[in-house]
Every structure is written in C-alpha cells, then in structure tokens.
Amino acid sequence: MLTMKRIFVLGLALTIVSATIPGGVTELSGADLKEAEDTLNNSLSKLASGDGPNYKLSKIIKVTRQVVAGYRYVYDVELIEGSKTKVCNVVIWSQPWLENGIEVTFNCPDGQVVRKHSA
Ligand SMILES: *[C@@H]1O[C@H](CO)[C@@H](O)[C@H](O)[C@H]1NC(C)=O
C-alpha cells in the first residue's frame, strides 16, 4: 500500500515537472510581442544611459521566447545607431530577481557585444 502511494506521488511529481519543463520556443505575437518590445526598449535605454551601446529600436522583425531559468528572448530587429540603421540579432536572457540578471547580447554585422544590467 505504501509502495502504491509512493508511485502515485512520484507520478504526480513527474506530471508537474513535465508540465513546466523549459525548452519550448514560442514565436510571439499580440500582447506577448508588445511585452517583448517593452523588455527590449527597457534594456536599450538602460544601456544607452550607461556603458552603451547606444541603440534605439527601429522595428522588430521577429521575436521568440523560451523559458529557461527566467525568459530568453531572441529578436531579429532593426536598430538605429546615430543616423545609421542596422539589422541585428539580439538575445535578452532575463532573470530579473538577480543582481545584473538581464544579459543582452547584440549580434550585429560589425560584431558581437554582450552587456548585463539589473532589472
Ligand atoms: C520602443 O522604442 C521605439 C523607439 O524609441 C518606439 O518607437 C516604440 O514605440 C517603443 N515601443 C514600446 C512598446 O514602448
């Protein structure tokens, strides 16, 4: 009887774990897309007023989000730097509960830049 109960508890635990397993990559639209845009704008303005780089969002081409100890957003975007516009791939790994928990990686035609900031 005890064994049955253990198996039941284990089964329940596995069901809960598998329901929240990370890894699914979702392309965002609607309210999620808007939230992802806010997240990106927040990072861009924090970096611009700190160590740089100094970018403004021109437009989002595509964003995906993945749950991995927080959220990992992957953006294909057009960024404005001064008077130039360039297309970059930007990754924001957001763990806002950590000090410097927001990691931003810019993959642009002129190279890669990685920055961290707090939420
Ligand atoms: C993000 O920033 C861009 C450029 O500054 C602006 O046009 C856009 O409306 C902002 N988006 C949001 C969701 O605030």
PDBQT file of the ligand as one rigid body, heavy atoms in Angstrom, charges set to zero:
ROOT
HETATM    1  C1  LIG A 201      10.230  51.201 -28.293  1.00  0.00    +0.000 C 
HETATM    2  O1  LIG A 201      11.083  52.240 -28.726  1.00  0.00    +0.000 OA
HETATM    3  C2  LIG A 201      10.821  52.724 -30.040  1.00  0.00    +0.000 C 
HETATM    4  C3  LIG A 201      11.901  53.738 -30.423  1.00  0.00    +0.000 C 
HETATM    5  O2  LIG A 201      12.214  54.611 -29.398  1.00  0.00    +0.000 OA
HETATM    6  C4  LIG A 201       9.404  53.317 -30.085  1.00  0.00    +0.000 C 
HETATM    7  O3  LIG A 201       9.108  53.759 -31.383  1.00  0.00    +0.000 OA
HETATM    8  C5  LIG A 201       8.415  52.224 -29.669  1.00  0.00    +0.000 C 
HETATM    9  O4  LIG A 201       7.115  52.745 -29.617  1.00  0.00    +0.000 OA
HETATM   10  C6  LIG A 201       8.785  51.642 -28.304  1.00  0.00    +0.000 C 
HETATM   11  N1  LIG A 201       7.896  50.524 -28.030  1.00  0.00    +0.000 N 
HETATM   12  C7  LIG A 201       7.242  50.362 -26.880  1.00  0.00    +0.000 C 
HETATM   13  C8  LIG A 201       6.417  49.130 -26.743  1.00  0.00    +0.000 C 
HETATM   14  O5  LIG A 201       7.298  51.193 -25.988  1.00  0.00    +0.000 OA
ENDROOT
TORSDOF 0
